[in-house]
């Protein structure tokens, strides 16, 4: 079978000695679109739009710091503990979505302390652009030919020429498509007043859907060398379970609690 071959240069453009990567372009696009989506939400609900610039700063910091520390501590702690300076070498690659999720939760808490907004109100709204951002980030991984899947003979398998000449599951595309569908679903539900009155339900659904899809897609991902153990679950799957549990808790409490949670 003649499989689709993918070997695009991950560098989008080179200007002198500066290289701009596709991943960086898509990462930045995700935050820009997310900002305007949140602006639409704030205007729709008569909130102070001027608060968004500070919120964006907190979210960018939380995402980058959390993703980097998550990669270092969750996926290769021995190396980074022995080479702590390498933790700051973010240009060498290595960002973990689970760490990014934790970083966003912490940064959002810090931001919320100086505002009158409800923590769950913010989480519910941010779940929508976050799903969109996850889509763009996984597309960026596809351009980088990273987070590739295991070898496969399915008709839609892709040969990542920058990795090897073996047809593989396009795991990044699986995740990107699942996040795009989650984004559309959350956006549709957000426009239903019955969901807006249940604080925590959108963010809970986001956690359940994102990390459940992540759990199952991990089965077709190549395992990282640092964790080539006999255990049937990968680190990504183990780290997804607490997020799924938290998400289910938020959804159930939001559905069956007579009064919305005041957090």
C-alpha positions as a Markdown table, in Angstrom:
| # | Residue | x | y | z |
|---|---|---|---|---|
| 1 | Unk | 0.0 | 0.0 | 0.0 |
| 2 | Unk | 1.2 | 3.5 | -0.9 |
| 3 | Unk | 1.0 | 5.4 | 2.4 |
| 4 | Unk | 0.9 | 9.2 | 2.7 |
| 5 | Unk | 4.4 | 10.6 | 3.4 |
| 6 | Unk | 4.9 | 13.5 | 5.7 |
| 7 | Unk | 8.3 | 15.2 | 6.1 |
| 8 | Unk | 7.7 | 19.0 | 6.1 |
| 9 | Unk | 10.4 | 21.2 | 7.6 |
| 10 | Unk | 9.2 | 22.2 | 11.1 |
| 11 | Unk | 10.7 | 25.7 | 10.5 |
| 12 | Unk | 8.1 | 28.0 | 9.2 |
| 13 | Unk | 10.5 | 30.8 | 8.2 |
| 14 | Unk | 14.1 | 31.8 | 8.9 |
| 15 | Unk | 15.0 | 35.5 | 9.3 |
| 16 | Unk | 18.7 | 35.9 | 9.6 |
| 17 | Unk | 19.7 | 33.7 | 12.5 |
| 18 | Unk | 16.2 | 33.5 | 13.9 |
| 19 | Unk | 14.0 | 30.6 | 13.1 |
| 20 | Unk | 10.2 | 30.6 | 13.6 |
| 21 | Unk | 8.8 | 27.1 | 13.9 |
| 22 | Unk | 5.3 | 26.0 | 12.8 |
| 23 | Unk | 4.7 | 24.9 | 16.4 |
| 24 | Unk | 5.4 | 28.3 | 17.7 |
| 25 | Unk | 3.1 | 29.9 | 15.1 |
| 26 | Unk | 0.3 | 27.6 | 15.9 |
| 27 | Unk | 0.9 | 27.9 | 19.7 |
| 28 | Unk | 0.7 | 31.7 | 19.3 |
| 29 | Unk | -2.4 | 31.4 | 17.1 |
| 30 | Unk | -4.1 | 29.4 | 19.7 |
| 31 | Unk | -3.7 | 32.1 | 22.4 |
| 32 | Unk | -4.7 | 34.9 | 20.0 |
| 33 | Unk | -7.9 | 33.1 | 19.0 |
| 34 | Unk | -8.6 | 32.1 | 22.6 |
| 35 | Unk | -8.3 | 35.8 | 23.6 |
| 36 | Unk | -10.8 | 36.9 | 21.1 |
| 37 | Unk | -13.1 | 34.1 | 22.0 |
| 38 | Unk | -13.0 | 35.0 | 25.6 |
| 39 | Unk | -13.6 | 38.7 | 24.6 |
| 40 | Unk | -16.7 | 37.6 | 22.9 |
| 41 | Unk | -17.8 | 35.7 | 26.0 |
| 42 | Unk | -17.1 | 38.6 | 28.3 |
| 43 | Unk | -19.0 | 41.0 | 26.0 |
| 44 | Unk | -21.9 | 38.5 | 25.8 |
| 45 | Unk | -22.2 | 38.4 | 29.6 |
| 46 | Unk | -21.5 | 42.1 | 30.2 |
| 47 | Unk | -18.1 | 41.5 | 32.0 |
| 48 | Unk | -15.2 | 43.8 | 32.1 |
| 49 | Unk | -13.1 | 43.1 | 29.0 |
| 50 | Unk | -10.1 | 45.1 | 30.4 |
| 51 | Unk | -9.5 | 42.2 | 32.8 |
| 52 | Unk | -8.7 | 39.9 | 29.8 |
| 53 | Unk | -5.2 | 41.2 | 29.2 |
| 54 | Unk | -4.1 | 40.3 | 32.7 |
| 55 | Unk | -5.9 | 37.0 | 32.5 |
| 56 | Unk | -4.1 | 36.2 | 29.3 |
| 57 | Unk | -0.7 | 36.9 | 30.9 |
| 58 | Unk | -1.5 | 34.5 | 33.8 |
| 59 | Unk | -2.7 | 31.8 | 31.4 |
| 60 | Unk | 0.4 | 32.0 | 29.2 |
| 61 | Unk | 2.7 | 31.9 | 32.2 |
| 62 | Unk | 0.8 | 29.0 | 33.8 |
| 63 | Unk | 0.7 | 27.0 | 30.5 |
| 64 | Unk | 4.3 | 27.4 | 29.6 |
| 65 | Unk | 5.7 | 26.9 | 33.2 |
| 66 | Unk | 3.3 | 24.1 | 34.0 |
| 67 | Unk | 3.9 | 22.3 | 30.7 |
| 68 | Unk | 7.7 | 22.5 | 31.0 |
| 69 | Unk | 7.8 | 21.3 | 34.6 |
| 70 | Unk | 5.3 | 18.6 | 33.8 |
| 71 | Unk | 7.5 | 17.2 | 31.1 |
| 72 | Unk | 10.6 | 17.4 | 33.2 |
| 73 | Unk | 9.1 | 15.8 | 36.4 |
| 74 | Unk | 6.5 | 13.4 | 34.9 |
| 75 | Unk | 8.4 | 12.0 | 31.9 |
| 76 | Unk | 12.1 | 12.2 | 32.6 |
| 77 | Unk | 12.8 | 13.3 | 36.2 |
| 78 | Unk | 16.1 | 11.5 | 36.6 |
| 79 | Unk | 17.7 | 13.4 | 33.7 |
| 80 | Unk | 16.4 | 16.8 | 34.7 |
| 81 | Unk | 17.1 | 16.4 | 38.4 |
| 82 | Unk | 20.7 | 15.6 | 37.4 |
| 83 | Unk | 20.8 | 18.5 | 34.9 |
| 84 | Unk | 18.6 | 21.2 | 36.4 |
| 85 | Unk | 19.8 | 23.9 | 34.0 |
| 86 | Unk | 18.2 | 21.9 | 31.2 |
| 87 | Unk | 14.8 | 22.6 | 32.7 |
| 88 | Unk | 15.0 | 26.1 | 31.3 |
| 89 | Unk | 16.1 | 24.8 | 27.8 |
| 90 | Unk | 12.5 | 25.0 | 26.5 |
| 91 | Unk | 13.7 | 25.6 | 23.0 |
| 92 | Unk | 15.0 | 22.0 | 23.0 |
| 93 | Unk | 11.3 | 20.8 | 23.2 |
| 94 | Unk | 9.3 | 19.1 | 25.8 |
| 95 | Unk | 6.0 | 20.3 | 27.0 |
| 96 | Unk | 3.4 | 18.1 | 28.8 |
| 97 | Unk | -0.3 | 18.7 | 28.5 |
| 98 | Unk | -1.0 | 17.4 | 32.0 |
| 99 | Unk | 1.5 | 19.8 | 33.5 |
| 100 | Unk | 0.0 | 22.6 | 31.4 |
| 101 | Unk | -3.4 | 21.7 | 32.8 |
| 102 | Unk | -2.1 | 22.0 | 36.4 |
| 103 | Unk | -0.3 | 25.2 | 35.6 |
| 104 | Unk | -3.5 | 26.8 | 34.2 |
| 105 | Unk | -5.5 | 25.7 | 37.3 |
| 106 | Unk | -2.9 | 27.3 | 39.6 |
| 107 | Unk | -2.5 | 30.5 | 37.5 |
| 108 | Unk | -6.3 | 30.9 | 37.3 |
| 109 | Unk | -6.6 | 30.6 | 41.1 |
| 110 | Unk | -3.9 | 33.3 | 41.5 |
| 111 | Unk | -5.7 | 35.5 | 39.0 |
| 112 | Unk | -9.1 | 35.0 | 40.6 |
| 113 | Unk | -7.8 | 36.2 | 44.0 |
| 114 | Unk | -7.7 | 39.8 | 42.7 |
| 115 | Unk | -11.1 | 39.7 | 41.0 |
| 116 | Unk | -14.7 | 39.2 | 42.0 |
| 117 | Unk | -15.2 | 36.4 | 39.4 |
| 118 | Unk | -16.1 | 32.9 | 40.5 |
| 119 | Unk | -13.4 | 30.3 | 40.0 |
| 120 | Unk | -15.8 | 27.8 | 38.4 |
| 121 | Unk | -17.3 | 30.6 | 36.2 |
| 122 | Unk | -13.9 | 31.2 | 34.8 |
| 123 | Unk | -13.1 | 27.5 | 34.4 |
| 124 | Unk | -16.3 | 26.9 | 32.5 |
| 125 | Unk | -15.6 | 29.7 | 30.1 |
| 126 | Unk | -12.0 | 29.0 | 29.6 |
| 127 | Unk | -12.7 | 25.3 | 28.8 |
| 128 | Unk | -14.0 | 26.4 | 25.4 |
| 129 | Unk | -10.9 | 28.3 | 24.1 |
| 130 | Unk | -8.6 | 25.7 | 25.9 |
| 131 | Unk | -10.1 | 22.9 | 23.7 |
| 132 | Unk | -9.4 | 25.0 | 20.6 |
| 133 | Unk | -5.9 | 25.7 | 21.8 |
| 134 | Unk | -5.3 | 21.9 | 22.3 |
| 135 | Unk | -6.3 | 21.4 | 18.7 |
| 136 | Unk | -3.8 | 23.9 | 17.4 |
| 137 | Unk | -1.0 | 22.5 | 19.7 |
| 138 | Unk | -1.5 | 19.0 | 18.4 |
| 139 | Unk | -1.4 | 20.2 | 14.8 |
| 140 | Unk | 1.9 | 21.9 | 15.8 |
| 141 | Unk | 3.1 | 18.5 | 17.0 |
| 142 | Unk | 2.1 | 17.0 | 13.6 |
| 143 | Unk | 4.2 | 19.7 | 11.8 |
| 144 | Unk | 7.1 | 18.7 | 14.1 |
| 145 | Unk | 6.6 | 15.0 | 13.3 |
| 146 | Unk | 6.5 | 14.3 | 17.1 |
| 147 | Unk | 4.2 | 12.3 | 19.4 |
| 148 | Unk | 3.9 | 9.8 | 16.5 |
| 149 | Unk | 1.9 | 6.7 | 16.7 |
| 150 | Unk | 2.9 | 3.0 | 16.7 |
| 151 | Unk | 3.5 | 1.2 | 13.4 |
| 152 | Unk | 0.2 | 0.4 | 11.6 |
| 153 | Unk | -1.2 | -0.9 | 8.4 |
| 154 | Unk | -4.5 | 1.0 | 8.5 |
| 155 | Unk | -5.2 | 2.8 | 5.2 |
| 156 | Unk | -4.8 | 6.3 | 6.8 |
| 157 | Unk | -1.4 | 5.5 | 8.3 |
| 158 | Unk | 1.3 | 8.1 | 7.7 |
| 159 | Unk | 5.0 | 7.7 | 7.1 |
| 160 | Unk | 6.8 | 10.4 | 9.1 |
| 161 | Unk | 9.9 | 10.7 | 7.0 |
| 162 | Unk | 11.7 | 12.8 | 9.7 |
| 163 | Unk | 11.3 | 9.8 | 12.1 |
| 164 | Unk | 11.6 | 6.7 | 9.9 |
| 165 | Unk | 10.0 | 5.1 | 6.9 |
| 166 | Unk | 7.5 | 3.0 | 8.8 |
| 167 | Unk | 3.7 | 3.8 | 8.4 |
| 168 | Unk | 2.3 | 4.8 | 11.7 |
| 169 | Unk | -0.9 | 5.9 | 13.4 |
| 170 | Unk | -1.2 | 9.7 | 13.1 |
| 171 | Unk | -1.8 | 10.0 | 16.8 |
| 172 | Unk | -1.5 | 13.8 | 16.8 |
| 173 | Unk | -4.3 | 14.0 | 14.2 |
| 174 | Unk | -6.5 | 11.7 | 16.3 |
| 175 | Unk | -6.0 | 14.1 | 19.3 |
| 176 | Unk | -6.4 | 17.2 | 17.2 |
| 177 | Unk | -9.7 | 16.0 | 15.7 |
| 178 | Unk | -11.1 | 14.9 | 19.1 |
| 179 | Unk | -10.2 | 18.3 | 20.6 |
| 180 | Unk | -11.9 | 20.1 | 17.7 |
| 181 | Unk | -15.1 | 18.1 | 18.3 |
| 182 | Unk | -14.9 | 18.9 | 22.0 |
| 183 | Unk | -14.5 | 22.6 | 21.3 |
| 184 | Unk | -17.6 | 22.6 | 19.0 |
| 185 | Unk | -19.7 | 20.7 | 21.6 |
| 186 | Unk | -18.7 | 23.0 | 24.5 |
| 187 | Unk | -19.4 | 26.1 | 22.4 |
| 188 | Unk | -22.9 | 24.7 | 21.5 |
| 189 | Unk | -23.6 | 23.9 | 25.1 |
| 190 | Unk | -22.4 | 27.2 | 26.3 |
| 191 | Unk | -25.1 | 28.9 | 24.3 |
| 192 | Unk | -27.7 | 26.9 | 26.2 |
| 193 | Unk | -28.9 | 28.8 | 29.3 |
| 194 | Unk | -29.6 | 25.6 | 31.1 |
| 195 | Unk | -25.9 | 24.8 | 31.1 |
| 196 | Unk | -24.7 | 28.2 | 32.2 |
| 197 | Unk | -26.8 | 28.0 | 35.4 |
| 198 | Unk | -24.8 | 24.9 | 36.4 |
| 199 | Unk | -21.4 | 26.1 | 37.4 |
| 200 | Unk | -18.7 | 23.5 | 36.9 |
| 201 | Unk | -20.5 | 21.4 | 34.3 |
| 202 | Unk | -18.7 | 22.7 | 31.2 |
| 203 | Unk | -15.3 | 22.5 | 32.8 |
| 204 | Unk | -16.2 | 19.0 | 34.1 |
| 205 | Unk | -17.3 | 17.9 | 30.7 |
| 206 | Unk | -14.1 | 19.3 | 29.2 |
| 207 | Unk | -11.9 | 17.3 | 31.7 |
| 208 | Unk | -13.8 | 14.1 | 31.1 |
| 209 | Unk | -13.8 | 14.3 | 27.3 |
| 210 | Unk | -10.3 | 15.6 | 26.8 |
| 211 | Unk | -8.6 | 13.1 | 29.1 |
| 212 | Unk | -10.8 | 10.2 | 28.2 |
| 213 | Unk | -9.8 | 10.7 | 24.6 |
| 214 | Unk | -6.2 | 11.2 | 25.6 |
| 215 | Unk | -6.4 | 7.9 | 27.6 |
| 216 | Unk | -7.5 | 5.8 | 24.6 |
| 217 | Unk | -5.3 | 7.5 | 22.0 |
| 218 | Unk | -2.3 | 6.7 | 24.2 |
| 219 | Unk | -2.7 | 3.0 | 23.2 |
| 220 | Unk | -1.6 | 3.9 | 19.7 |
| 221 | Unk | 1.2 | 6.3 | 20.7 |
| 222 | Unk | 4.9 | 5.4 | 20.8 |
| 223 | Unk | 6.0 | 5.1 | 24.4 |
| 224 | Unk | 8.8 | 7.3 | 25.7 |
| 225 | Unk | 12.1 | 5.5 | 26.3 |
| 226 | Unk | 12.3 | 6.8 | 29.9 |
| 227 | Unk | 9.1 | 4.8 | 30.7 |
| 228 | Unk | 9.5 | 1.6 | 28.7 |
| 229 | Unk | 8.1 | -0.6 | 31.5 |
| 230 | Unk | 6.0 | -3.7 | 31.6 |
| 231 | Unk | 3.0 | -1.9 | 33.0 |
| 232 | Unk | 0.1 | -1.8 | 30.6 |
| 233 | Unk | -0.7 | 1.9 | 31.2 |
| 234 | Unk | 1.6 | 4.7 | 30.0 |
| 235 | Unk | 2.4 | 7.7 | 32.2 |
| 236 | Unk | 0.0 | 9.8 | 30.1 |
| 237 | Unk | -2.8 | 7.4 | 30.8 |
| 238 | Unk | -2.0 | 7.3 | 34.6 |
| 239 | Unk | -1.9 | 11.1 | 34.7 |
| 240 | Unk | -5.2 | 11.3 | 32.8 |
| 241 | Unk | -7.2 | 9.3 | 35.4 |
| 242 | Unk | -7.3 | 12.0 | 38.2 |
| 243 | Unk | -8.4 | 14.6 | 35.7 |
| 244 | Unk | -11.3 | 12.3 | 34.5 |
| 245 | Unk | -12.3 | 11.7 | 38.1 |
| 246 | Unk | -12.3 | 15.4 | 38.9 |
| 247 | Unk | -14.3 | 16.1 | 35.8 |
| 248 | Unk | -17.0 | 13.5 | 36.6 |
| 249 | Unk | -17.2 | 14.9 | 40.1 |
| 250 | Unk | -17.8 | 18.4 | 38.8 |
| 251 | Unk | -20.5 | 17.2 | 36.3 |
| 252 | Unk | -22.3 | 15.2 | 38.9 |
| 253 | Unk | -22.3 | 17.9 | 41.5 |
| 254 | Unk | -23.4 | 20.5 | 39.0 |
| 255 | Unk | -26.3 | 18.3 | 37.8 |
| 256 | Unk | -27.7 | 17.2 | 41.2 |
| 257 | Unk | -26.9 | 20.2 | 43.4 |
| 258 | Unk | -29.9 | 22.4 | 43.8 |
| 259 | Unk | -27.8 | 25.5 | 44.1 |
| 260 | Unk | -24.8 | 26.2 | 41.9 |
| 261 | Unk | -21.3 | 25.9 | 43.5 |
| 262 | Unk | -20.1 | 29.2 | 44.8 |
| 263 | Unk | -16.4 | 29.0 | 44.1 |
